[in-house]
Amino acid sequence: MPPSDYPSPSAPRQNPSQEIALSGPDISELEIDAVSRVLRSGRLSIGPMQEAFEALVSDAAGCDHGVAVNSGTSGLHLALLALGIGPGDEVITTPFSFVASANAILYVGATPKFVDICPRSLNMDPEKVEQAIGPRTKAILAVEALGNPTHMDRYAAIANKNEIHLVEDCCEALGTTYNGRKCGSFGRVGVFGFYPNKQITTGEGGMIVTDDQNLADLCRSLRNQGRTMPSELAQEGSSGLGLWLSHERLGYNYRLSEIACALGVAQMRRFGEIAEKRRRVASEYLDRLMGIPGIILPTIESGTSMSWFVFTIRLERGYTGEERDRVIQGLRNHDVGCAPYFPCIHLMPEYVRRFGYERGAFPIAESVSDRTIALPFHNGLTERDIDMVAQTLSVILSRENLARG
Ligand SMILES: Cc1ncc(COP(=O)(O)O)c(C=O)c1O
């Protein structure tokens, strides 16, 4: 049994007074068997499961190569390193994301150049991206915020035109397509994350995807302590015997274990079913929440097929961050797991200290961030759970509206 604070969504809640969890993995016997088989095999790292997992995810992303790593954050770090981005360079990115997307830019010693978002898609405003490009800009690190791929094609065109890289942080968008194109394939390199709140999970884990063989080889070397790449050995005319403990460059241990990869393979084999269930939960939420005064539902543009990472609503303009927090507290008091998604990155203490940002720097991102609420979202939610979330939200909002006069 999983611990009670981390309920498996595959099992409906036994006790209706238990909290409806914000998120949770969809784990079946297939995953348990796959992990057990690896444990029995004795091969716990760098083995066939890593290869199989890389092939499945790169295929789902429409890319030629996949490099499994131990987190989405590690994947972003390696992607930027492999592109040669470093001190003195600027990378354009969004303030409305999980902090890891901008942190990766700091890891390589470059500077994040934030641009404000579009109030509908919640992704960077493409015009502002274009305006932000300067002589030091080396890349655009674009995030599919809350899994929404809108504008990815525009960022790719801007990157192309300006001869800079597009790094796609698609940690939240595995399985989503936009105008027929798979997320992960818009940039020179894409990065997925497999934390347990994601569409599929490996516990912790990530995957770099790219069509560029050299970039993939370099990422493989960097994830494994900078080991010499096969192409480098060939150049040196080596027999290959020195490959294992030959370290060509400063690398990291960002490997993903065979245990985690086996979990990922099993999840990918069920991915159609998992994504379908997520779509069902999202569509039930949309049905139940439509018409509740005071909230804005997610906007999905035509041409988008979402695999759904989270389900967030936004309070209408005019609501303050404090009012939103009261709504969150009210939901939690009624055992509905929920969270503010996302607090702006530029206003995190580390970024304020380093760059001196103040409120007002990116007003759209700040206003959106003050009003969003992520509702419970996972495959274990029953129709009754969704009804209960919708009704509780509706009651709390009408009370909040009455209190405002
Ligand atoms: C947009 C985004 N970028 C990066 C990450 C980092 O992934 P991880 O938690 O696997 O390091 C996450 C995940 O949580 C994310 O949502």
The ligand as an SDF file (V2000), in Angstrom:
LIG
                    3D

 16 16  0  0  0  0  0  0  0  0999 V2000
    8.0550   23.3380  -16.6390 C   0  0  0  0  0  0  0  0  0  0  0  0
    8.9530   22.4650  -15.8200 C   0  0  0  0  0  0  0  0  0  0  0  0
   10.2730   22.5280  -16.0140 N   0  0  0  0  0  0  0  0  0  0  0  0
   11.1260   21.7600  -15.3440 C   0  0  0  0  0  0  0  0  0  0  0  0
   10.6790   20.8710  -14.3920 C   0  0  0  0  0  0  0  0  0  0  0  0
   11.6750   20.0950  -13.6050 C   0  0  0  0  0  0  0  0  0  0  0  0
   11.5020   18.7300  -13.6490 O   0  0  0  0  0  0  0  0  0  0  0  0
   12.0180   17.8190  -12.4510 P   0  0  0  0  0  0  0  0  0  0  0  0
   11.1290   18.0690  -11.2830 O   0  0  0  0  0  0  0  0  0  0  0  0
   11.8760   16.4310  -13.0150 O   0  0  0  0  0  0  0  0  0  0  0  0
   13.4220   18.1690  -12.1790 O   0  0  0  0  0  0  0  0  0  0  0  0
    9.3000   20.7580  -14.1470 C   0  0  0  0  0  0  0  0  0  0  0  0
    8.7620   19.7860  -13.2100 C   0  0  0  0  0  0  0  0  0  0  0  0
    8.4070   19.6830  -12.2090 O   0  0  0  0  0  0  0  0  0  0  0  0
    8.4160   21.5870  -14.8660 C   0  0  0  0  0  0  0  0  0  0  0  0
    7.1050   21.5410  -14.6320 O   0  0  0  0  0  0  0  0  0  0  0  0
  1  2  1  0
  2  3  1  0
  2 15  2  0
  3  4  2  0
  4  5  1  0
  5  6  1  0
  5 12  2  0
  6  7  1  0
  7  8  1  0
  8  9  2  0
  8 10  1  0
  8 11  1  0
 12 13  1  0
 12 15  1  0
 13 14  2  0
 15 16  1  0
M  END
$$$$
